[in-house]
Amino acid sequence: MKIIESITEMQKLSQEMRLKGQSIGFVPTMGFLHEGHLTLINNARKENDVVVVSIFVNPLQFGPNEDFGSYPRDIERDQKLAQNAGVDVLFNPSTDGMYRGTTMSASIQVKERVDVLCGKKREGHFDGVATVVSKLFNIVLPHRAYFGMKDAQQVAVIHGLIEDFNIPVQLVPIETIREEDGLAKSSRNVYLSSQERNEAPVLYKSLVRGKQAIEEGERDPEKIKSMIIENITSETTAKIDYVDIYSYPELKPLTVISGKVIIALAIKFTKARLIDNISFDV
Ligand code: PAF
């Protein structure tokens, strides 16, 4: 596995690989790799000649009160995991290299799909994501890029970015990895007490029940939302942050459920805030 820190070196290598006719699969990450990342890497491995993984903790997507400074970093551990997963190139640029100090003269502002779900409380977060992902696409020059549907709003934003800027990259969304009882895997699950861990599968079960009710003919988003909220509040001690239903990937509110939709939720247990979603065609 090659480890590259220089942006020009990465770009040159990608150009050479493209000239040789090799397809490049790209998994952008902020490091501290976990099972979710490894699943993205496995998918990229199956579908491409070369797999590039980037590790870059992007300051632009952290708000002033968020954890940029204390975000977990362990490059040596990540290198081992990436190597074992069959990654060909690990791209690990510096913050100065990516943002030339603070002298960037342009950045991307995302106008749609951001003022809903988790974006409501994270002003500017998706501008930072879109800016770094555009830069990474221009450096890594991938044919395909892999993103987890656990963060469905991020996938929706990247989808819009690729369409609006005619970026020649195929977006490959990968289904959320779940525990056997349905709980979406997350590094935050370790913060659950044993009682909360027993309750947590109710989140996905409620989403599935919502989907079933829609499949059985219910088309009123408010009724589905109330049903899910009722399920969660009666069967868990979690506090609901939001339960919402939108068109996907546009993330527009619906008066009648139809087309491709997403049901997404965020809840708070004592020490962990969990998100989950389910998307499907109606
Ligand atoms: O999902 C993430 O880890 C980040 O938002 C991403 C896509 C690597 C951009 O910094």
Boltz pocket constraint, residues with backbone or C-beta under 6 A from the ligand:
constraints:
  - pocket:
      binder: B
      contacts: [[A, 28], [A, 29], [A, 30], [A, 56], [A, 58], [A, 61], [A, 128], [A, 129], [A, 132], [A, 133], [A, 151], [A, 154]]
      max_distance: 6.0
